[in-house]
Amino acid sequence: MHSLQADMSGQKRGRILLYLVRFYKRGSISRTGSSIRIDGIHW
């Protein structure tokens, strides 16, 4: 089983960045201060 942290530190980071851009364009990302909240997940 691959954990989310393993995927983030792996080669899927670029893919995650693409998702972040897509969500940002859709307006699903709400910036609060210096943290970014996506579907309840803090980055």
BALO-923758 format. One record per atom (N, C-alpha, C): x, y, z; atom name; residue in three letters; residue number from 0. Coordinates in pm, 1 decimal, always signed. Layout:
c1:X	c2:Y	c3:Z	tordo:CA	vodo:ALA	pavo:NUM
...
END
This chain:
c1:+83.4	c2:-120.9	c3:+0.0	tordo:N	vodo:MET	pavo:0
c1:+0.0	c2:+0.0	c3:+0.0	tordo:CA	vodo:MET	pavo:0
c1:+86.5	c2:+125.4	c3:+0.0	tordo:C	vodo:MET	pavo:0
c1:+50.6	c2:+219.1	c3:-84.7	tordo:N	vodo:HIS	pavo:1
c1:+124.7	c2:+345.2	c3:-89.9	tordo:CA	vodo:HIS	pavo:1
c1:+51.8	c2:+450.2	c3:-6.9	tordo:C	vodo:HIS	pavo:1
c1:+124.8	c2:+511.2	c3:+82.8	tordo:N	vodo:SER	pavo:2
c1:+64.2	c2:+614.9	c3:+166.3	tordo:CA	vodo:SER	pavo:2
c1:+64.8	c2:+747.4	c3:+92.2	tordo:C	vodo:SER	pavo:2
c1:-19.1	c2:+840.2	c3:+136.6	tordo:N	vodo:LEU	pavo:3
c1:-27.9	c2:+970.6	c3:+71.5	tordo:CA	vodo:LEU	pavo:3
c1:+105.4	c2:+1043.7	c3:+81.4	tordo:C	vodo:LEU	pavo:3
c1:+170.5	c2:+1033.3	c3:+197.8	tordo:N	vodo:GLN	pavo:4
c1:+299.2	c2:+1100.7	c3:+217.2	tordo:CA	vodo:GLN	pavo:4
c1:+403.1	c2:+1043.6	c3:+121.9	tordo:C	vodo:GLN	pavo:4
c1:+399.7	c2:+912.2	c3:+101.8	tordo:N	vodo:ALA	pavo:5
c1:+495.8	c2:+848.4	c3:+12.1	tordo:CA	vodo:ALA	pavo:5
c1:+474.3	c2:+898.2	c3:-130.4	tordo:C	vodo:ALA	pavo:5
c1:+348.1	c2:+911.3	c3:-169.8	tordo:N	vodo:ASP	pavo:6
c1:+317.6	c2:+959.0	c3:-304.2	tordo:CA	vodo:ASP	pavo:6
c1:+361.1	c2:+1103.9	c3:-321.2	tordo:C	vodo:ASP	pavo:6
c1:+340.2	c2:+1183.3	c3:-216.4	tordo:N	vodo:MET	pavo:7
c1:+377.0	c2:+1324.4	c3:-223.5	tordo:CA	vodo:MET	pavo:7
c1:+527.8	c2:+1339.8	c3:-237.8	tordo:C	vodo:MET	pavo:7
c1:+602.6	c2:+1254.0	c3:-168.5	tordo:N	vodo:SER	pavo:8
c1:+748.0	c2:+1263.8	c3:-173.1	tordo:CA	vodo:SER	pavo:8
c1:+802.8	c2:+1189.9	c3:-294.5	tordo:C	vodo:SER	pavo:8
c1:+715.4	c2:+1120.3	c3:-363.4	tordo:N	vodo:GLY	pavo:9
c1:+758.5	c2:+1042.3	c3:-478.9	tordo:CA	vodo:GLY	pavo:9
c1:+745.1	c2:+1118.1	c3:-609.0	tordo:C	vodo:GLY	pavo:9
c1:+725.1	c2:+1044.6	c3:-717.6	tordo:N	vodo:GLN	pavo:10
c1:+719.5	c2:+1106.7	c3:-849.8	tordo:CA	vodo:GLN	pavo:10
c1:+581.0	c2:+1163.6	c3:-879.8	tordo:C	vodo:GLN	pavo:10
c1:+486.8	c2:+1142.1	c3:-788.2	tordo:N	vodo:LYS	pavo:11
c1:+351.1	c2:+1191.8	c3:-811.6	tordo:CA	vodo:LYS	pavo:11
c1:+336.0	c2:+1336.4	c3:-767.5	tordo:C	vodo:LYS	pavo:11
c1:+444.6	c2:+1395.0	c3:-715.2	tordo:N	vodo:ARG	pavo:12
c1:+436.2	c2:+1533.5	c3:-667.8	tordo:CA	vodo:ARG	pavo:12
c1:+394.3	c2:+1626.4	c3:-781.0	tordo:C	vodo:ARG	pavo:12
c1:+449.6	c2:+1604.9	c3:-899.5	tordo:N	vodo:GLY	pavo:13
c1:+414.8	c2:+1689.2	c3:-1013.6	tordo:CA	vodo:GLY	pavo:13
c1:+266.9	c2:+1676.4	c3:-1045.7	tordo:C	vodo:GLY	pavo:13
c1:+215.4	c2:+1554.3	c3:-1033.9	tordo:N	vodo:ARG	pavo:14
c1:+74.0	c2:+1530.1	c3:-1062.7	tordo:CA	vodo:ARG	pavo:14
c1:-13.2	c2:+1601.5	c3:-959.7	tordo:C	vodo:ARG	pavo:14
c1:+32.7	c2:+1599.9	c3:-833.3	tordo:N	vodo:ILE	pavo:15
c1:-41.6	c2:+1668.0	c3:-727.3	tordo:CA	vodo:ILE	pavo:15
c1:-42.9	c2:+1817.6	c3:-752.5	tordo:C	vodo:ILE	pavo:15
c1:+71.1	c2:+1870.4	c3:-798.7	tordo:N	vodo:LEU	pavo:16
c1:+78.3	c2:+2013.9	c3:-827.3	tordo:CA	vodo:LEU	pavo:16
c1:-23.0	c2:+2050.0	c3:-935.2	tordo:C	vodo:LEU	pavo:16
c1:-37.5	c2:+1962.3	c3:-1034.0	tordo:N	vodo:LEU	pavo:17
c1:-134.5	c2:+1988.0	c3:-1140.6	tordo:CA	vodo:LEU	pavo:17
c1:-275.8	c2:+1992.5	c3:-1083.3	tordo:C	vodo:LEU	pavo:17
c1:-304.3	c2:+1900.3	c3:-989.8	tordo:N	vodo:TYR	pavo:18
c1:-435.6	c2:+1899.4	c3:-926.7	tordo:CA	vodo:TYR	pavo:18
c1:-458.3	c2:+2028.3	c3:-849.6	tordo:C	vodo:TYR	pavo:18
c1:-352.6	c2:+2076.3	c3:-779.9	tordo:N	vodo:LEU	pavo:19
c1:-364.5	c2:+2200.8	c3:-703.7	tordo:CA	vodo:LEU	pavo:19
c1:-401.0	c2:+2315.3	c3:-796.8	tordo:C	vodo:LEU	pavo:19
c1:-336.3	c2:+2319.3	c3:-913.8	tordo:N	vodo:VAL	pavo:20
c1:-364.8	c2:+2426.0	c3:-1010.2	tordo:CA	vodo:VAL	pavo:20
c1:-509.2	c2:+2415.9	c3:-1058.6	tordo:C	vodo:VAL	pavo:20
c1:-552.4	c2:+2293.3	c3:-1085.7	tordo:N	vodo:ARG	pavo:21
c1:-689.8	c2:+2273.8	c3:-1133.8	tordo:CA	vodo:ARG	pavo:21
c1:-790.1	c2:+2318.3	c3:-1028.4	tordo:C	vodo:ARG	pavo:21
c1:-766.0	c2:+2276.8	c3:-903.1	tordo:N	vodo:PHE	pavo:22
c1:-856.9	c2:+2314.7	c3:-795.5	tordo:CA	vodo:PHE	pavo:22
c1:-856.2	c2:+2465.3	c3:-776.9	tordo:C	vodo:PHE	pavo:22
c1:-738.0	c2:+2525.3	c3:-791.3	tordo:N	vodo:TYR	pavo:23
c1:-726.7	c2:+2670.2	c3:-773.2	tordo:CA	vodo:TYR	pavo:23
c1:-808.4	c2:+2742.3	c3:-879.7	tordo:C	vodo:TYR	pavo:23
c1:-801.0	c2:+2692.2	c3:-1002.4	tordo:N	vodo:LYS	pavo:24
c1:-875.5	c2:+2753.8	c3:-1112.5	tordo:CA	vodo:LYS	pavo:24
c1:-1025.6	c2:+2736.7	c3:-1091.6	tordo:C	vodo:LYS	pavo:24
c1:-1063.3	c2:+2623.8	c3:-1032.3	tordo:N	vodo:ARG	pavo:25
c1:-1205.0	c2:+2597.9	c3:-1009.2	tordo:CA	vodo:ARG	pavo:25
c1:-1255.7	c2:+2677.2	c3:-889.5	tordo:C	vodo:ARG	pavo:25
c1:-1162.6	c2:+2727.4	c3:-808.6	tordo:N	vodo:GLY	pavo:26
c1:-1203.3	c2:+2806.0	c3:-692.7	tordo:CA	vodo:GLY	pavo:26
c1:-1235.3	c2:+2718.0	c3:-573.2	tordo:C	vodo:GLY	pavo:26
c1:-1190.2	c2:+2591.9	c3:-578.6	tordo:N	vodo:SER	pavo:27
c1:-1217.5	c2:+2500.3	c3:-468.7	tordo:CA	vodo:SER	pavo:27
c1:-1119.6	c2:+2522.5	c3:-353.8	tordo:C	vodo:SER	pavo:27
c1:-1013.3	c2:+2597.0	c3:-381.6	tordo:N	vodo:ILE	pavo:28
c1:-913.2	c2:+2622.7	c3:-278.6	tordo:CA	vodo:ILE	pavo:28
c1:-940.7	c2:+2756.5	c3:-211.3	tordo:C	vodo:ILE	pavo:28
c1:-949.8	c2:+2754.1	c3:-81.7	tordo:N	vodo:SER	pavo:29
c1:-971.0	c2:+2878.0	c3:-7.2	tordo:CA	vodo:SER	pavo:29
c1:-846.5	c2:+2908.2	c3:+75.6	tordo:C	vodo:SER	pavo:29
c1:-782.4	c2:+3021.1	c3:+46.0	tordo:N	vodo:ARG	pavo:30
c1:-661.1	c2:+3056.2	c3:+119.9	tordo:CA	vodo:ARG	pavo:30
c1:-697.6	c2:+3122.4	c3:+252.7	tordo:C	vodo:ARG	pavo:30
c1:-635.0	c2:+3072.2	c3:+357.7	tordo:N	vodo:THR	pavo:31
c1:-655.3	c2:+3132.0	c3:+489.6	tordo:CA	vodo:THR	pavo:31
c1:-518.1	c2:+3159.0	c3:+548.9	tordo:C	vodo:THR	pavo:31
c1:-474.5	c2:+3283.6	c3:+542.6	tordo:N	vodo:GLY	pavo:32
c1:-342.6	c2:+3316.4	c3:+594.9	tordo:CA	vodo:GLY	pavo:32
c1:-234.8	c2:+3258.5	c3:+506.0	tordo:C	vodo:GLY	pavo:32
c1:-145.3	c2:+3179.3	c3:+564.9	tordo:N	vodo:SER	pavo:33
c1:-35.3	c2:+3121.6	c3:+488.5	tordo:CA	vodo:SER	pavo:33
c1:-62.2	c2:+2975.2	c3:+457.7	tordo:C	vodo:SER	pavo:33
c1:-177.4	c2:+2924.9	c3:+503.3	tordo:N	vodo:SER	pavo:34
c1:-209.2	c2:+2784.2	c3:+481.5	tordo:CA	vodo:SER	pavo:34
c1:-316.0	c2:+2769.6	c3:+373.9	tordo:C	vodo:SER	pavo:34
c1:-313.0	c2:+2657.7	c3:+304.7	tordo:N	vodo:ILE	pavo:35
c1:-412.0	c2:+2633.1	c3:+200.0	tordo:CA	vodo:ILE	pavo:35
c1:-499.7	c2:+2515.2	c3:+241.4	tordo:C	vodo:ILE	pavo:35
c1:-630.5	c2:+2535.0	c3:+236.2	tordo:N	vodo:ARG	pavo:36
c1:-721.6	c2:+2429.2	c3:+277.6	tordo:CA	vodo:ARG	pavo:36
c1:-789.6	c2:+2368.3	c3:+155.4	tordo:C	vodo:ARG	pavo:36
c1:-772.6	c2:+2237.2	c3:+139.7	tordo:N	vodo:ILE	pavo:37
c1:-834.7	c2:+2169.0	c3:+26.5	tordo:CA	vodo:ILE	pavo:37
c1:-917.9	c2:+2051.8	c3:+78.1	tordo:C	vodo:ILE	pavo:37
c1:-1048.6	c2:+2064.3	c3:+67.2	tordo:N	vodo:ASP	pavo:38
c1:-1137.1	c2:+1956.4	c3:+111.4	tordo:CA	vodo:ASP	pavo:38
c1:-1105.3	c2:+1913.9	c3:+254.0	tordo:C	vodo:ASP	pavo:38
c1:-1073.5	c2:+2010.3	c3:+340.2	tordo:N	vodo:GLY	pavo:39
c1:-1047.8	c2:+1979.8	c3:+479.5	tordo:CA	vodo:GLY	pavo:39
c1:-905.1	c2:+1937.0	c3:+507.1	tordo:C	vodo:GLY	pavo:39
c1:-821.3	c2:+1930.9	c3:+402.2	tordo:N	vodo:ILE	pavo:40
c1:-681.9	c2:+1890.5	c3:+421.6	tordo:CA	vodo:ILE	pavo:40
c1:-593.6	c2:+2014.1	c3:+423.5	tordo:C	vodo:ILE	pavo:40
c1:-513.5	c2:+2027.8	c3:+527.4	tordo:N	vodo:HIS	pavo:41
c1:-424.7	c2:+2143.1	c3:+538.4	tordo:CA	vodo:HIS	pavo:41
c1:-289.8	c2:+2111.7	c3:+474.9	tordo:C	vodo:HIS	pavo:41
c1:-241.3	c2:+2201.4	c3:+387.5	tordo:N	vodo:TRP	pavo:42
c1:-112.2	c2:+2181.4	c3:+321.1	tordo:CA	vodo:TRP	pavo:42
c1:-12.9	c2:+2281.9	c3:+374.4	tordo:C	vodo:TRP	pavo:42
END
